[in-house]
Amino acid sequence: VIGISDVDLQPCGGTHVKTTAEIGRVRIGKIENKGKHNRRINVHLEE
């Protein structure tokens, strides 16, 4: 389960890092509603 401050709490099956400094620049792409309480967020890692 991934928590973002007091904004959201979602189950996630992805790879996790402690901080974004480990992976470089992050850009948020498309955000889709997947039901009343669910969102799909496309995240792009840039060099």
PyMOL Python script that loads the backbone (N, CA, C, O; Angstrom):
from pymol import cmd

cmd.read_pdbstr("""\
ATOM      1  N   VAL A   1       0.851  -1.182   0.000  1.00  0.00           N
ATOM      2  CA  VAL A   1       0.000   0.000   0.000  1.00  0.00           C
ATOM      3  C   VAL A   1       0.893   1.240   0.000  1.00  0.00           C
ATOM      4  O   VAL A   1       1.827   1.349   0.795  1.00  0.00           O
ATOM      5  N   ILE A   2       0.591   2.162  -0.899  1.00  0.00           N
ATOM      6  CA  ILE A   2       1.358   3.393  -1.032  1.00  0.00           C
ATOM      7  C   ILE A   2       0.540   4.548  -0.486  1.00  0.00           C
ATOM      8  O   ILE A   2      -0.605   4.746  -0.893  1.00  0.00           O
ATOM      9  N   GLY A   3       1.118   5.313   0.435  1.00  0.00           N
ATOM     10  CA  GLY A   3       0.465   6.495   0.978  1.00  0.00           C
ATOM     11  C   GLY A   3       1.176   7.756   0.522  1.00  0.00           C
ATOM     12  O   GLY A   3       2.402   7.843   0.581  1.00  0.00           O
ATOM     13  N   ILE A   4       0.400   8.735   0.066  1.00  0.00           N
ATOM     14  CA  ILE A   4       0.951  10.027  -0.323  1.00  0.00           C
ATOM     15  C   ILE A   4       0.372  11.060   0.624  1.00  0.00           C
ATOM     16  O   ILE A   4      -0.742  11.549   0.440  1.00  0.00           O
ATOM     17  N   SER A   5       1.164  11.383   1.648  1.00  0.00           N
ATOM     18  CA  SER A   5       0.747  12.376   2.639  1.00  0.00           C
ATOM     19  C   SER A   5      -0.668  12.044   3.093  1.00  0.00           C
ATOM     20  O   SER A   5      -0.979  10.877   3.335  1.00  0.00           O
ATOM     21  N   ASP A   6      -1.521  13.040   3.212  1.00  0.00           N
ATOM     22  CA  ASP A   6      -2.919  12.785   3.566  1.00  0.00           C
ATOM     23  C   ASP A   6      -3.806  12.847   2.326  1.00  0.00           C
ATOM     24  O   ASP A   6      -5.020  13.015   2.431  1.00  0.00           O
ATOM     25  N   VAL A   7      -3.186  12.708   1.142  1.00  0.00           N
ATOM     26  CA  VAL A   7      -3.909  12.817  -0.126  1.00  0.00           C
ATOM     27  C   VAL A   7      -4.517  11.493  -0.558  1.00  0.00           C
ATOM     28  O   VAL A   7      -5.673  11.454  -0.979  1.00  0.00           O
ATOM     29  N   ASP A   8      -3.752  10.403  -0.461  1.00  0.00           N
ATOM     30  CA  ASP A   8      -4.226   9.151  -1.035  1.00  0.00           C
ATOM     31  C   ASP A   8      -3.542   7.952  -0.397  1.00  0.00           C
ATOM     32  O   ASP A   8      -2.438   8.060   0.138  1.00  0.00           O
ATOM     33  N   LEU A   9      -4.206   6.820  -0.462  1.00  0.00           N
ATOM     34  CA  LEU A   9      -3.669   5.541  -0.011  1.00  0.00           C
ATOM     35  C   LEU A   9      -4.147   4.499  -1.016  1.00  0.00           C
ATOM     36  O   LEU A   9      -5.350   4.274  -1.152  1.00  0.00           O
ATOM     37  N   GLN A  10      -3.204   3.855  -1.726  1.00  0.00           N
ATOM     38  CA  GLN A  10      -3.561   2.925  -2.797  1.00  0.00           C
ATOM     39  C   GLN A  10      -2.711   1.666  -2.736  1.00  0.00           C
ATOM     40  O   GLN A  10      -1.533   1.737  -2.386  1.00  0.00           O
ATOM     41  N   PRO A  11      -3.293   0.500  -3.073  1.00  0.00           N
ATOM     42  CA  PRO A  11      -2.473  -0.693  -3.255  1.00  0.00           C
ATOM     43  C   PRO A  11      -1.648  -0.532  -4.527  1.00  0.00           C
ATOM     44  O   PRO A  11      -2.097   0.093  -5.487  1.00  0.00           O
ATOM     45  N   CYS A  12      -0.453  -1.090  -4.533  1.00  0.00           N
ATOM     46  CA  CYS A  12       0.425  -0.940  -5.689  1.00  0.00           C
ATOM     47  C   CYS A  12       1.260  -2.203  -5.860  1.00  0.00           C
ATOM     48  O   CYS A  12       1.740  -2.772  -4.880  1.00  0.00           O
ATOM     49  N   GLY A  13       1.432  -2.639  -7.104  1.00  0.00           N
ATOM     50  CA  GLY A  13       2.235  -3.819  -7.388  1.00  0.00           C
ATOM     51  C   GLY A  13       3.545  -3.475  -8.062  1.00  0.00           C
ATOM     52  O   GLY A  13       4.211  -4.353  -8.610  1.00  0.00           O
ATOM     53  N   GLY A  14       3.923  -2.202  -8.028  1.00  0.00           N
ATOM     54  CA  GLY A  14       5.115  -1.750  -8.744  1.00  0.00           C
ATOM     55  C   GLY A  14       6.380  -1.817  -7.918  1.00  0.00           C
ATOM     56  O   GLY A  14       6.368  -2.257  -6.769  1.00  0.00           O
ATOM     57  N   THR A  15       7.471  -1.376  -8.519  1.00  0.00           N
ATOM     58  CA  THR A  15       8.769  -1.297  -7.853  1.00  0.00           C
ATOM     59  C   THR A  15       8.833  -0.017  -7.036  1.00  0.00           C
ATOM     60  O   THR A  15       8.390   1.034  -7.499  1.00  0.00           O
ATOM     61  N   HIS A  16       9.377  -0.090  -5.833  1.00  0.00           N
ATOM     62  CA  HIS A  16       9.416   1.073  -4.946  1.00  0.00           C
ATOM     63  C   HIS A  16      10.849   1.456  -4.590  1.00  0.00           C
ATOM     64  O   HIS A  16      11.718   0.591  -4.482  1.00  0.00           O
ATOM     65  N   VAL A  17      11.094   2.751  -4.408  1.00  0.00           N
ATOM     66  CA  VAL A  17      12.369   3.276  -3.926  1.00  0.00           C
ATOM     67  C   VAL A  17      12.078   4.133  -2.705  1.00  0.00           C
ATOM     68  O   VAL A  17      10.944   4.573  -2.512  1.00  0.00           O
ATOM     69  N   LYS A  18      13.096   4.375  -1.875  1.00  0.00           N
ATOM     70  CA  LYS A  18      12.885   5.205  -0.686  1.00  0.00           C
ATOM     71  C   LYS A  18      12.634   6.665  -1.044  1.00  0.00           C
ATOM     72  O   LYS A  18      11.751   7.305  -0.473  1.00  0.00           O
ATOM     73  N   THR A  19      13.418   7.194  -1.996  1.00  0.00           N
ATOM     74  CA  THR A  19      13.242   8.582  -2.424  1.00  0.00           C
ATOM     75  C   THR A  19      13.384   8.664  -3.940  1.00  0.00           C
ATOM     76  O   THR A  19      14.016   7.807  -4.557  1.00  0.00           O
ATOM     77  N   THR A  20      12.798   9.690  -4.534  1.00  0.00           N
ATOM     78  CA  THR A  20      12.919   9.860  -5.983  1.00  0.00           C
ATOM     79  C   THR A  20      14.338  10.231  -6.389  1.00  0.00           C
ATOM     80  O   THR A  20      14.668  10.154  -7.572  1.00  0.00           O
ATOM     81  N   ALA A  21      15.182  10.627  -5.454  1.00  0.00           N
ATOM     82  CA  ALA A  21      16.586  10.919  -5.764  1.00  0.00           C
ATOM     83  C   ALA A  21      17.297   9.672  -6.300  1.00  0.00           C
ATOM     84  O   ALA A  21      18.294   9.788  -7.014  1.00  0.00           O
ATOM     85  N   GLU A  22      16.800   8.499  -5.966  1.00  0.00           N
ATOM     86  CA  GLU A  22      17.392   7.250  -6.441  1.00  0.00           C
ATOM     87  C   GLU A  22      17.129   7.001  -7.928  1.00  0.00           C
ATOM     88  O   GLU A  22      17.844   6.218  -8.554  1.00  0.00           O
ATOM     89  N   ILE A  23      16.128   7.645  -8.496  1.00  0.00           N
ATOM     90  CA  ILE A  23      15.744   7.352  -9.878  1.00  0.00           C
ATOM     91  C   ILE A  23      15.815   8.553 -10.814  1.00  0.00           C
ATOM     92  O   ILE A  23      15.644   8.387 -12.022  1.00  0.00           O
ATOM     93  N   GLY A  24      16.054   9.731 -10.310  1.00  0.00           N
ATOM     94  CA  GLY A  24      16.135  10.910 -11.173  1.00  0.00           C
ATOM     95  C   GLY A  24      14.809  11.633 -11.303  1.00  0.00           C
ATOM     96  O   GLY A  24      13.949  11.554 -10.425  1.00  0.00           O
ATOM     97  N   ARG A  25      14.659  12.342 -12.416  1.00  0.00           N
ATOM     98  CA  ARG A  25      13.482  13.182 -12.632  1.00  0.00           C
ATOM     99  C   ARG A  25      12.239  12.333 -12.909  1.00  0.00           C
ATOM    100  O   ARG A  25      12.291  11.352 -13.651  1.00  0.00           O
ATOM    101  N   VAL A  26      11.124  12.733 -12.295  1.00  0.00           N
ATOM    102  CA  VAL A  26       9.856  12.031 -12.443  1.00  0.00           C
ATOM    103  C   VAL A  26       8.841  12.991 -13.061  1.00  0.00           C
ATOM    104  O   VAL A  26       8.701  14.130 -12.614  1.00  0.00           O
ATOM    105  N   ARG A  27       8.133  12.524 -14.094  1.00  0.00           N
ATOM    106  CA  ARG A  27       7.084  13.339 -14.716  1.00  0.00           C
ATOM    107  C   ARG A  27       5.774  12.562 -14.646  1.00  0.00           C
ATOM    108  O   ARG A  27       5.724  11.387 -15.011  1.00  0.00           O
ATOM    109  N   ILE A  28       4.716  13.219 -14.177  1.00  0.00           N
ATOM    110  CA  ILE A  28       3.397  12.602 -14.121  1.00  0.00           C
ATOM    111  C   ILE A  28       2.751  12.732 -15.496  1.00  0.00           C
ATOM    112  O   ILE A  28       2.663  13.828 -16.049  1.00  0.00           O
ATOM    113  N   GLY A  29       2.305  11.619 -16.037  1.00  0.00           N
ATOM    114  CA  GLY A  29       1.636  11.614 -17.339  1.00  0.00           C
ATOM    115  C   GLY A  29       0.131  11.636 -17.151  1.00  0.00           C
ATOM    116  O   GLY A  29      -0.406  12.467 -16.419  1.00  0.00           O
ATOM    117  N   LYS A  30      -0.524  10.734 -17.805  1.00  0.00           N
ATOM    118  CA  LYS A  30      -1.979  10.645 -17.790  1.00  0.00           C
ATOM    119  C   LYS A  30      -2.491  10.145 -16.437  1.00  0.00           C
ATOM    120  O   LYS A  30      -1.912   9.233 -15.847  1.00  0.00           O
ATOM    121  N   ILE A  31      -3.581  10.749 -15.948  1.00  0.00           N
ATOM    122  CA  ILE A  31      -4.252  10.302 -14.730  1.00  0.00           C
ATOM    123  C   ILE A  31      -5.665   9.893 -15.126  1.00  0.00           C
ATOM    124  O   ILE A  31      -6.416  10.687 -15.693  1.00  0.00           O
ATOM    125  N   GLU A  32      -6.020   8.639 -14.820  1.00  0.00           N
ATOM    126  CA  GLU A  32      -7.331   8.120 -15.198  1.00  0.00           C
ATOM    127  C   GLU A  32      -8.136   7.752 -13.959  1.00  0.00           C
ATOM    128  O   GLU A  32      -7.589   7.200 -13.004  1.00  0.00           O
ATOM    129  N   ASN A  33      -9.431   8.055 -13.968  1.00  0.00           N
ATOM    130  CA  ASN A  33     -10.331   7.598 -12.919  1.00  0.00           C
ATOM    131  C   ASN A  33     -10.652   6.134 -13.173  1.00  0.00           C
ATOM    132  O   ASN A  33     -11.017   5.757 -14.287  1.00  0.00           O
ATOM    133  N   LYS A  34     -10.517   5.314 -12.145  1.00  0.00           N
ATOM    134  CA  LYS A  34     -10.820   3.886 -12.247  1.00  0.00           C
ATOM    135  C   LYS A  34     -11.830   3.492 -11.177  1.00  0.00           C
ATOM    136  O   LYS A  34     -11.693   2.450 -10.536  1.00  0.00           O
ATOM    137  N   GLY A  35     -12.829   4.318 -10.991  1.00  0.00           N
ATOM    138  CA  GLY A  35     -13.839   4.074  -9.972  1.00  0.00           C
ATOM    139  C   GLY A  35     -13.873   5.223  -8.986  1.00  0.00           C
ATOM    140  O   GLY A  35     -13.072   6.154  -9.068  1.00  0.00           O
ATOM    141  N   LYS A  36     -14.806   5.150  -8.059  1.00  0.00           N
ATOM    142  CA  LYS A  36     -15.020   6.238  -7.103  1.00  0.00           C
ATOM    143  C   LYS A  36     -13.774   6.558  -6.284  1.00  0.00           C
ATOM    144  O   LYS A  36     -13.509   7.726  -6.000  1.00  0.00           O
ATOM    145  N   HIS A  37     -13.013   5.548  -5.904  1.00  0.00           N
ATOM    146  CA  HIS A  37     -11.864   5.762  -5.016  1.00  0.00           C
ATOM    147  C   HIS A  37     -10.535   5.340  -5.636  1.00  0.00           C
ATOM    148  O   HIS A  37      -9.541   5.227  -4.919  1.00  0.00           O
ATOM    149  N   ASN A  38     -10.491   5.107  -6.936  1.00  0.00           N
ATOM    150  CA  ASN A  38      -9.265   4.598  -7.568  1.00  0.00           C
ATOM    151  C   ASN A  38      -8.821   5.456  -8.743  1.00  0.00           C
ATOM    152  O   ASN A  38      -9.643   5.974  -9.500  1.00  0.00           O
ATOM    153  N   ARG A  39      -7.516   5.597  -8.880  1.00  0.00           N
ATOM    154  CA  ARG A  39      -6.918   6.332  -9.990  1.00  0.00           C
ATOM    155  C   ARG A  39      -5.766   5.514 -10.562  1.00  0.00           C
ATOM    156  O   ARG A  39      -5.083   4.800  -9.827  1.00  0.00           O
ATOM    157  N   ARG A  40      -5.553   5.616 -11.850  1.00  0.00           N
ATOM    158  CA  ARG A  40      -4.355   5.060 -12.479  1.00  0.00           C
ATOM    159  C   ARG A  40      -3.504   6.251 -12.894  1.00  0.00           C
ATOM    160  O   ARG A  40      -3.952   7.109 -13.653  1.00  0.00           O
ATOM    161  N   ILE A  41      -2.277   6.300 -12.393  1.00  0.00           N
ATOM    162  CA  ILE A  41      -1.375   7.411 -12.675  1.00  0.00           C
ATOM    163  C   ILE A  41      -0.179   6.873 -13.450  1.00  0.00           C
ATOM    164  O   ILE A  41       0.536   5.996 -12.968  1.00  0.00           O
ATOM    165  N   ASN A  42       0.033   7.399 -14.646  1.00  0.00           N
ATOM    166  CA  ASN A  42       1.193   7.020 -15.452  1.00  0.00           C
ATOM    167  C   ASN A  42       2.364   7.917 -15.073  1.00  0.00           C
ATOM    168  O   ASN A  42       2.286   9.141 -15.182  1.00  0.00           O
ATOM    169  N   VAL A  43       3.435   7.299 -14.630  1.00  0.00           N
ATOM    170  CA  VAL A  43       4.625   8.022 -14.188  1.00  0.00           C
ATOM    171  C   VAL A  43       5.753   7.739 -15.168  1.00  0.00           C
ATOM    172  O   VAL A  43       6.004   6.583 -15.511  1.00  0.00           O
ATOM    173  N   HIS A  44       6.432   8.786 -15.618  1.00  0.00           N
ATOM    174  CA  HIS A  44       7.537   8.660 -16.564  1.00  0.00           C
ATOM    175  C   HIS A  44       8.840   9.026 -15.863  1.00  0.00           C
ATOM    176  O   HIS A  44       8.920  10.062 -15.204  1.00  0.00           O
ATOM    177  N   LEU A  45       9.849   8.190 -16.001  1.00  0.00           N
ATOM    178  CA  LEU A  45      11.173   8.462 -15.448  1.00  0.00           C
ATOM    179  C   LEU A  45      12.035   9.028 -16.559  1.00  0.00           C
ATOM    180  O   LEU A  45      12.157   8.425 -17.625  1.00  0.00           O
ATOM    181  N   GLU A  46      12.640  10.194 -16.313  1.00  0.00           N
ATOM    182  CA  GLU A  46      13.432  10.872 -17.333  1.00  0.00           C
ATOM    183  C   GLU A  46      14.888  10.959 -16.909  1.00  0.00           C
ATOM    184  O   GLU A  46      15.197  11.045 -15.721  1.00  0.00           O
ATOM    185  N   GLU A  47      15.779  10.936 -17.893  1.00  0.00           N
ATOM    186  CA  GLU A  47      17.212  11.056 -17.605  1.00  0.00           C
ATOM    187  C   GLU A  47      17.617  12.504 -17.556  1.00  0.00           C
ATOM    188  O   GLU A  47      18.786  12.811 -17.326  1.00  0.00           O
TER     189      GLU A  47
END
""", "prot")
cmd.dss("prot")
cmd.show_as("cartoon", "prot")
cmd.util.cbc("prot")
cmd.orient("prot")
